[in-house]
Every structure is written in structure tokens, then in C-alpha cells.
Amino acid sequence: EQSNPIFVTTNFPTQYILENIVGTQGKVINIVPQGASPHTYSPKPTDISRVQAANCLFYVSPLLDEWAEKLPAKSFIRLIDLLPEENILYYDEEHISGHIHSKECEHHSGDIDPHFWTDPLTVKAMLTKLVDTICALDPNNSKTYKENAANFEKQLDSLHIQVELMLKNVIGENIFLFHPSFRYMLKRYNLNYAGAIELSPGKEASPRYLADLIEKIKSSGTKAIF
């Protein structure tokens, strides 16, 4: 008798997406605890044991959780590779420069922004490839995975309509972030990404960069920072 598969993830959004497809047919374990950044996480011995016992490790991208590539997994799936090209956002010159010297930022022009899960329709766009990948890892449960994915697609559509409705009165507003992790959401709902405080994970911005940013925030009349 075949035991149910175990899949390991490196952040909560990935765990959530996989759980919606896998349902009760397998177990999805996220190794990065709440409050820890997937950018800068150092795996513990217990994480390594979990990865070794799992059928597959799902991670996002070298620009988010590159450390995952060094773990002793039986197989690896890189989620950013499953996104259709038209859904991918790249960091552009403005993201790096503006009034910012590129030394402030590890993400360079042309790098893929890995935070795709903040847009429900981008998550939906990757589902076909993701489900095919999971079915290839566990063909016995293919039918269930496909049914679960079809239900999840409906949930994502409904979430998209909800968010669109909630944000319709703030279309075109300037949005400042702590870290540039919501650009997919901002683009989808026609909000303007105006800058971020921490461009590189775990690195403090220079006083000059912060002074410029404060000036931009004041002059734009922005009321809150997320």
C-alpha cells in the first residue's frame, strides 16, 4: 500500500496553495516558522530531517529562498518556473535607482520579482503546471488533485472579485511598502508602487535613502505604510 506523499515548502503562501491542491491525500509541511523571513532563513537540523523524509521540496526562486537549493531533497520544484511569462513581474531600473544607488538593493534590473502569490489571478495562472507537476509526483491521486485545483480556481476568482471591489475607491493611489513584496497585487488592482523602506532583506537602508523616501512619502500625501 502506497503511503500518502509528504511535500515540504519554504513559506506559508506556498504551503497554502499546495494544501488546496493536495487536500487530504498528502501532507504539506512548511519549514520556515512564523516571523522568520524566507529570504534570510537558516535551516535547522529538524528541517533537514523533514526535507529528507519528504517526496519533494517546493521553493520559490533564487531571489527569495535560494538556501533551499542546498537541502538534501529527493526532488525540487521551483515555483517561479511554473509562472506563465505574461504574469511575471521584473524589477526595473526605477525599483533600483529612483533616488537610490544600486548598492542599496540586491535585486537588479531584469531580476524576476518572486512574490507572485499576492495576486490571486497569477496564482490561478500557474495552477495547471503546478497540478501536472504534483500529479507526476503522485499519479495515484491525480483525479483528486485536479478536482481540488478546479475548486481552488473558483476560490481565487471569488477572492479577486472581493479584492477588486474593496480597492476600487483607491485606484491610482501611491503605495509605499516596507519591502517590495506586494507589487503583483498593486499592479493587478491598479495601485501605484511608489517605493519601499527595506529593498534588500535584512539590510538597513542608508540615512540618505531614507531621507529621500520620507520626502517622497510626505509630498505624495500617503497616509499609511504597509
C-alpha positions as CSV (number, residue, x, y, z in Angstrom):
1,E,0.0,0.0,0.0
2,Q,1.4,3.4,-1.0
3,S,1.7,5.9,1.8
4,N,0.5,9.5,1.2
5,P,3.1,11.9,-0.1
6,I,4.9,14.5,2.0
7,F,5.7,17.8,0.4
8,V,7.9,20.5,2.1
9,T,7.6,24.2,1.4
10,T,9.6,27.3,2.3
11,N,6.9,29.8,3.1
12,F,3.2,30.0,4.2
13,P,1.7,31.1,0.8
14,T,3.3,28.1,-0.9
15,Q,2.0,25.8,1.8
16,Y,-1.5,27.3,1.5
17,I,-1.5,26.8,-2.4
18,L,-0.3,23.2,-2.1
19,E,-2.7,22.3,0.6
20,N,-5.6,23.5,-1.5
21,I,-4.5,21.1,-4.3
22,V,-3.3,18.1,-2.2
23,G,-6.2,18.2,0.3
24,T,-6.3,15.1,2.5
25,Q,-4.3,12.9,0.0
26,G,-0.9,14.1,1.4
27,K,0.8,16.2,3.9
28,V,2.3,19.7,3.3
29,I,4.9,20.9,5.8
30,N,6.3,24.5,5.9
31,I,9.7,24.7,7.4
32,V,10.1,28.5,7.8
33,P,8.3,29.4,11.0
34,Q,6.1,32.4,11.5
35,G,8.0,35.7,11.9
36,A,11.1,34.3,10.1
37,S,12.0,35.6,6.7
38,P,12.2,33.1,3.8
39,H,14.9,35.4,2.4
40,T,17.3,35.0,5.3
41,Y,16.3,31.8,7.0
42,S,18.9,29.2,8.1
43,P,17.5,25.7,8.2
44,K,17.8,23.7,11.4
45,P,18.7,20.0,11.8
46,T,15.0,19.2,12.2
47,D,14.2,21.0,8.9
48,I,16.9,18.9,7.1
49,S,15.3,15.6,8.5
50,R,11.9,16.7,7.3
51,V,13.2,17.5,3.8
52,Q,15.0,14.1,3.6
53,A,11.7,12.3,4.6
54,A,9.6,14.3,2.0
55,N,8.8,13.3,-1.6
56,C,9.6,16.8,-2.8
57,L,10.7,20.2,-1.7
58,F,8.8,23.2,-3.2
59,Y,10.6,26.5,-3.1
60,V,10.0,29.8,-4.8
61,S,13.1,31.3,-6.5
62,P,16.8,32.0,-6.1
63,L,15.8,35.6,-5.3
64,L,13.6,34.5,-2.3
65,D,14.8,31.2,-0.7
66,E,18.0,30.2,-2.5
67,W,19.2,28.4,0.6
68,A,16.6,25.7,-0.2
69,E,18.6,24.6,-3.2
70,K,21.3,23.2,-0.9
71,L,19.0,21.0,1.1
72,P,19.1,17.2,0.7
73,A,15.7,16.8,-1.0
74,K,14.7,13.8,-3.2
75,S,13.4,16.3,-5.8
76,F,13.0,20.0,-6.1
77,I,10.2,22.1,-7.7
78,R,10.9,25.8,-8.3
79,L,7.6,27.6,-8.4
80,I,8.8,30.7,-10.3
81,D,9.5,28.4,-13.3
82,L,5.8,27.4,-13.4
83,L,4.5,31.0,-13.9
84,P,3.4,32.0,-17.5
85,E,5.8,34.6,-18.9
86,E,3.0,37.2,-19.2
87,N,2.3,37.0,-15.4
88,I,5.9,37.6,-14.3
89,L,7.0,41.0,-12.9
90,Y,10.6,42.1,-13.2
91,Y,12.4,44.6,-11.0
92,D,13.0,47.6,-13.3
93,E,15.5,50.5,-13.2
94,E,13.1,52.6,-11.2
95,H,13.0,50.0,-8.5
96,I,16.7,50.2,-8.1
97,S,17.5,53.8,-8.9
98,G,14.9,56.5,-8.5
99,H,17.0,58.3,-5.9
100,I,18.6,55.0,-4.9
101,H,22.1,53.8,-5.6
102,S,22.1,50.1,-6.7
103,K,24.2,49.2,-3.6
104,E,21.0,49.7,-1.6
105,C,19.5,46.7,-3.3
106,E,20.3,43.1,-4.0
107,H,17.6,42.9,-6.7
108,H,18.9,44.2,-10.0
109,S,17.1,45.4,-13.1
110,G,15.8,42.4,-15.0
111,D,15.6,40.2,-12.0
112,I,12.2,38.4,-11.5
113,D,10.1,39.6,-8.6
114,P,9.4,36.4,-6.7
115,H,6.4,37.5,-4.6
116,F,3.8,36.2,-7.1
117,W,1.3,35.0,-4.5
118,T,0.0,38.5,-3.7
119,D,-2.1,38.3,-6.9
120,P,-4.9,35.7,-6.9
121,L,-5.0,35.6,-10.7
122,T,-1.3,35.0,-11.0
123,V,-1.7,32.0,-8.6
124,K,-4.5,30.8,-10.8
125,A,-2.4,31.1,-13.9
126,M,0.3,28.8,-12.6
127,L,-2.2,26.1,-11.3
128,T,-2.3,24.0,-14.5
129,K,1.5,23.5,-14.5
130,L,1.6,23.0,-10.7
131,V,-1.1,20.4,-10.7
132,D,0.6,18.5,-13.6
133,T,3.8,18.6,-11.5
134,I,2.1,17.2,-8.4
135,C,0.2,14.5,-10.5
136,A,3.6,13.4,-11.9
137,L,5.0,13.0,-8.3
138,D,1.9,11.1,-7.2
139,P,-0.1,9.7,-10.2
140,N,-2.4,7.6,-8.0
141,N,-4.2,10.7,-6.7
142,S,-4.2,12.7,-9.9
143,K,-8.0,12.7,-10.2
144,T,-8.4,14.3,-6.7
145,Y,-5.7,16.8,-7.3
146,K,-7.3,18.0,-10.5
147,E,-10.7,18.3,-8.8
148,N,-9.2,20.2,-5.8
149,A,-7.4,22.5,-8.2
150,A,-10.7,23.3,-10.1
151,N,-12.3,24.2,-6.7
152,F,-9.3,26.3,-5.8
153,E,-9.6,28.2,-9.1
154,K,-13.1,29.2,-8.2
155,Q,-12.0,30.4,-4.7
156,L,-9.2,32.5,-6.4
157,D,-11.7,34.1,-8.8
158,S,-14.0,34.9,-6.0
159,L,-11.1,36.4,-3.9
160,H,-10.1,38.5,-6.9
161,I,-13.6,40.0,-7.2
162,Q,-13.7,40.7,-3.5
163,V,-10.4,42.5,-3.5
164,E,-11.2,44.4,-6.7
165,L,-14.4,45.7,-5.0
166,M,-12.6,46.6,-1.8
167,L,-9.9,48.6,-3.6
168,K,-12.0,50.3,-6.3
169,N,-12.1,53.6,-4.4
170,V,-8.3,53.8,-4.2
171,I,-7.3,53.1,-7.8
172,G,-4.2,55.1,-8.8
173,E,-3.2,55.9,-5.2
174,N,0.5,55.8,-4.3
175,I,1.5,52.9,-2.1
176,F,4.7,52.6,-0.1
177,L,5.8,49.3,1.3
178,F,8.3,48.1,4.0
179,H,9.7,45.6,1.5
180,P,8.8,45.4,-2.2
181,S,6.7,42.3,-1.8
182,F,3.2,43.4,-2.9
183,R,4.0,44.6,-6.4
184,Y,1.9,41.8,-8.0
185,M,-1.1,42.8,-6.0
186,L,-0.6,46.6,-6.7
187,K,-0.3,46.0,-10.5
188,R,-3.4,43.8,-10.6
189,Y,-5.5,46.3,-8.8
190,N,-4.1,49.5,-10.5
191,L,-2.3,50.9,-7.5
192,N,0.9,52.8,-7.9
193,Y,4.0,51.3,-6.2
194,A,5.9,54.4,-5.0
195,G,8.8,52.9,-3.0
196,A,9.9,50.7,-0.2
197,I,11.9,51.1,3.0
198,E,13.9,47.9,3.0
199,L,14.9,47.0,-0.5
200,S,17.3,44.2,0.4
201,P,16.1,41.6,3.1
202,G,17.7,42.2,6.4
203,K,19.8,45.2,5.3
204,E,19.1,48.7,6.7
205,A,18.8,51.5,4.2
206,S,21.3,54.4,4.3
207,P,20.2,57.6,6.0
208,R,20.3,59.4,2.7
209,Y,18.0,56.9,1.0
210,L,15.6,57.1,4.0
211,A,15.6,60.9,3.9
212,D,14.7,60.8,0.2
213,L,12.0,58.3,0.8
214,I,10.4,60.3,3.7
215,E,10.4,63.3,1.4
216,K,8.5,61.3,-1.3
217,I,6.0,60.0,1.2
218,K,5.3,63.5,2.6
219,S,4.9,65.1,-0.8
220,S,2.6,62.3,-2.0
221,G,0.3,62.7,1.0
222,T,0.4,59.0,1.7
223,K,-1.5,58.1,4.9
224,A,-0.1,54.7,5.8
225,I,2.8,52.3,5.1
226,F,2.3,48.6,4.7
